[in-house]
Amino acid sequence: MARWGENNISDGLICVSSNGWTDSKLALEWLTKDFNATTCEKAAGWQCLLLLDGHNSHHSLMFLEYANENNIIIFGYPSHCTHALQDLNIVCFTKIKDKWKKVIHEFEQQYQHKVWKGNFTKLFGQANKSTFDPETIKAALQVTGMHLFNNKVITTQ
């Protein structure tokens, strides 16, 4: 399992569960070690909005308490609506699938063998880094009707 983490150029959090599925423990680990660790400093005291689907691991008491204690607002998409509302599904995941196919094709052409555990995170990191850029994320939010906060809209006049 340690080899999966080698060359992790996008610093993705790699976790495992006994059954291979995400659970409340892994969700909390992601919230604390990944989301909050990477957004807290950038938020500079402001609240962070975290948009989530309705998976039960996102709504455990420990998850919600941690979010509340750390200035994270949880917004859950309505059931059976993420295909239409979730920005990641509509824009980002489509783009990363295309980038991932391209990275795999280029790797296999160059090295004449398939992607394996030892180089997966490096190669997937290339697709990830070229997908999740500010322009793509802003476009995803706009397509789904979410807009970034602009405190200059209301003036003192």
DAZI-V872845 format. One record per pair of residues at least 24 apart in sequence whose ideal C-beta (glycine too) atoms are under 10 Angstrom apart, sorted by the first residue. I is the first residue (numbers start at 1). J is the second residue. D is the distance in whole Angstrom. If there is no record, write none. Layout:
# DAZI-V872845
i = (I	I)
j = (J	J)
d = (D	D)
This chain:
# DAZI-V872845
i = (1	2	3	3	3	3	3	3	4	4	4	4	5	5	6	6	6	6	6	6	7	7	7	7	7	7	7	8	8	8	8	8	9	9	9	9	9	9	9	9	10	10	10	10	10	10	10	10	10	10	10	11	11	11	11	11	11	12	12	12	12	13	13	14	14	21	21	22	22	22	22	23	23	23	23	24	24	24	24	24	24	24	24	24	25	25	25	25	26	27	27	27	27	27	27	27	27	27	28	28	28	28	28	28	28	28	28	30	30	30	31	31	31	31	31	31	31	31	31	32	32	32	32	32	35	35	35	36	36	36	36	36	39	39	39	40	40	40	43	43	43	45	46	46	46	47	47	47	47	48	48	48	49	49	49	49	49	50	50	50	51	51	51	51	51	51	51	51	51	51	51	52	52	52	52	53	53	53	53	53	53	53	53	53	54	54	54	54	54	55	75	77	82	84	84	85	85	85	86	86	86	87	87	87	87	87	87	87	87	87	87	87	88	88	88	88	89	89	90	90	90	90	91	91	91	91	91	91	91	91	91	91	92	92	92	92	92	92	92	92	93	93	94	94	95	95	95	95	95	95	95	95	96	96	96	96	96	96	96	97	97	98	98	99	99	99	99	99	99	99	100	100	100	100	100	101	102	102	102	103	103	103)
j = (117	117	116	117	118	119	120	121	117	118	120	121	120	121	117	118	119	120	121	122	118	119	120	121	122	123	125	120	121	122	124	125	121	122	123	124	125	126	128	129	121	122	124	125	126	127	128	129	130	131	132	37	38	121	125	128	129	121	124	125	128	37	38	120	121	55	57	55	56	57	58	55	56	57	60	55	56	57	58	59	60	61	62	63	57	60	62	63	57	52	55	56	57	58	59	60	62	63	57	58	60	62	63	64	65	66	67	57	58	63	58	62	63	64	66	67	70	72	74	62	63	66	67	70	67	70	72	66	67	70	71	72	70	71	72	70	71	72	70	71	72	71	71	149	151	71	72	73	149	72	73	74	73	74	75	146	149	74	75	76	75	76	77	82	85	86	87	88	141	144	146	76	77	82	86	77	78	79	81	82	85	86	88	89	78	79	80	81	82	82	146	144	144	144	145	144	145	146	140	144	146	136	137	138	139	140	141	142	143	144	145	146	132	137	140	144	140	144	139	140	143	144	131	136	137	138	139	140	141	142	143	144	128	131	132	133	136	137	139	140	131	140	131	140	127	130	131	132	133	136	139	140	124	127	128	130	131	132	136	127	131	127	131	124	126	127	128	129	130	131	124	126	127	128	131	127	126	127	130	127	128	130)
d = (9	10	9	5	5	9	9	9	6	8	7	6	10	6	9	6	8	9	7	8	8	7	9	6	4	9	7	9	4	7	9	6	7	6	9	9	4	7	8	7	8	9	7	4	8	9	4	5	10	10	8	10	8	10	8	10	10	7	8	7	7	9	10	10	7	10	9	7	10	5	9	10	9	5	9	10	7	5	9	9	4	9	7	7	8	9	9	10	7	9	8	9	4	6	9	7	9	6	8	10	7	6	5	10	10	6	10	9	10	10	9	9	6	10	6	7	8	8	10	10	9	6	10	8	9	9	8	8	8	5	9	7	10	10	8	7	8	9	10	7	9	8	8	9	10	5	7	5	10	5	7	10	5	8	6	9	9	5	7	10	5	8	7	10	9	7	7	8	9	9	7	5	7	9	9	5	10	9	9	5	9	6	9	9	8	5	9	9	8	10	9	10	10	8	10	5	8	9	9	7	10	10	8	10	9	4	5	9	7	5	9	6	9	9	7	9	9	9	10	6	6	6	9	6	8	10	6	4	9	9	6	8	10	6	6	10	6	7	9	5	9	9	10	10	9	9	5	9	10	6	9	9	9	6	7	9	4	8	9	9	9	9	9	10	8	4	8	9	6	5	7	9	4	9	9	9	9	8	9	5	10	9)
